[in-house]
Amino acid sequence: MSRATGAPVRFGVLRLADSAPSLVAVQRGLFRELGVQVELSVEASWANIADKLAYGLLDAASMLPPLALAASLGLRGPPGRLLVPMGLSGGGNTIAVGRAAAEAVLAGSAPIDALDAGRRFGAWLRTQRTPPRFAVVHAFSTHNLLLRYWLAASGVDPDRDISAVVIPPERVEAALAEGDIAGFCAGGPWGELAAERGSGRVLLGTSSIWGSHPEKCLAVAEPWAKANPATLNGLLRGLLQAQRICEQPDAAPEVGRCLAAPPLELPLAASRACLPGGAATEHVRFHAGAVWFPWRSHAAWFLEQMRRWGWLDPGTDVVQAAHSTYRPDLLATAAAEEGLAWPEEDSKPEGAHGAAWTLPARPTPLEMRADQFCDRLVFSQSGAEVTKN
């Protein structure tokens, strides 16, 4: 058995079900077996994590991809170069609404699809005297961009028809129960907890907006990564091993107990429901479909959406920004050591597949999941969007 050596890796997480890989890797001793010591730091908000990475108070974190990109581009808070060497999870977010909106949208026949639900939600919004408050977990979040994409595709103006507010994920259910917000988009288990407690209902999962969408990524501070290549490799290998465990439905009871125990202390039933094999509307994915690969086309999509909403200078070179932050080269050795097939390209068309498909990779192809957008558009890294045939 290897023994951890050197300074511990300070690793930031939030109280979310998709923090599971880092917890499992610590509790099962996977990092220690690889000679890496990891200290988990449970943070109160995504802003805390981004700031601590910038100031060197954290070395690595489970992170929102758009926030990692925004931080690296100097769009928020203290400047600090972040690198994204791997993906940690996919899917797992839900859009939950309070009783009034739920009765309007879900009464009678169930919505046919995400756009049908969006149009019904838009009709309810038009009956409100003022734009209802709707919570996202951070302005630069997957949640905010997917929510906006869905609303816009459904004929709703996200800048005029709702009033978006930022609330840390662990507080959104309470805010909904207290009537402070009309709904939220957040990661599990908070949508499931709202349904469990009756404070709201899950309207849809974000995988119905963008199939197999990326969710959390690993972000590391660039100075730390350059100074600690061997430690970074051990960190990556431990997370890859933990992802495989978390992906298995048979492991869900153990993973659920891990999430419910300190340091996260998440609600057990709601957390278990959103893990693979659970009863939730939306499940977190941890490994299947190459969740672990940091696709530069994912980064480009996030950046294009940020530009769409006026958050990014129109002259920004999206491809260059995606390539400078998303670094699959940093993962290559760890992936090979873990026996993973490696994609032949680091970008792909996004939204082009309505069913499972096979991606060219070495030494064997990778089995991928459907990745269709709710409006059937296809995105290429050049920024072009075309209607799918």
C-alpha positions, 0 to 999 in steps of 0.5 A: 500500500502506498502512503500519502506524502507531501503537502495535502491537496486542499480540495473544495466542495459544496453540499451537493450529490455530485460531490460524491467522487471526491468523498468516495476517493477520500473515504475509500483511501483511493487517494492515499493508495496513490500517494496523495493526501487530500483535505476536503473543504466544504464551502458555503458558496461557489463564489467562496470556492472561486475566490479561494482558488484565486488566492491560493487557499484551495488547490483544487475543487469541484467546480462549475465549468462556466465559473472556471472559464469566467475566473480565467478570463477575469470576468469576476472576482480576483483574477486567477488562472484556473485549469480544467483537466477533467470532468467530474459529473454530468446532468443531475440538476432540476428545475423546481417550482412552487405550488402556484407554478406547478399547478399551472404547468403540471395540471391536466396532461403532463408536458410532452417535452421540455419545450412544451413545459417551457411554453406552459411555464411562459404562459404562467409567467404572463399572468404574474404582475411582476417577474417572479424571483427565480434562483440560480446557484451562481451567475456563471453556472451551468444552471443559469445557462441551461435555464436561459437556453430553455426559457429562450427556446420556449419563447420566454425572455430570461432577462425580462420575464423572470427576476434571477437571483443567486442563492447557494444550492443548499439554501434554495429549498428553504427559500422556496418553502418560505415563498422568497422565490417562485422556483430554482435551478439547482443540483441534487438533492435540492430539487428532490428534497423540495418534492419530498417536503412538499415545498415545490415540484420538479418541473424537469431535469436539465438533461431534457434541455441538453442531453448528457450535458456536462455539470461539474468539472475539476478545476485546479489553480494553474500555479499549483498544477505546474508545481505539483505534476505528480500530485495532480496525476494522483489526484486525477487517478483517484477521481477516475477510480471513484467515478467508476464506483459512483456510476454503479447503481449497486454502489448507490446505497454506500455512496448515499450514506457517504453523502449523508455522513459528515462532512456534507450531511446531505438528506439521505433519501433525496440524495439516494434518489438522484444517484444512478439507479435512483427514483428521481426525475434526473440522475447524476452521471459520473463516468459513462459516456466519457463524462470524465473527458474535458471536451473543449467543445463543452467549454466553447458552448458555455463561452458562446452562451456567455457571449449570447447574454452579453457577459463576454466581449464580442471579440473574445476568441472562444476557441482560444479561451476554451483551449487555454482553460480546458486541458485534456493533455493533463489527463492523458497519462492518468487516463492511460494508467486507468485503462481508459480509451482516449478520444481521437479528437478533443472536440465534437459536435454538440447536440447532434445525437438523439440516441446512443452513439459511438465515438472514435477512440484508442484503443477501442471506441467509446460508447456515448449517450444521446446529447440532443438539445431541446430545440434540436440545434447542433453546436460546433466549436466554431460557434455555428448552430444549425437546425438538425436534419 
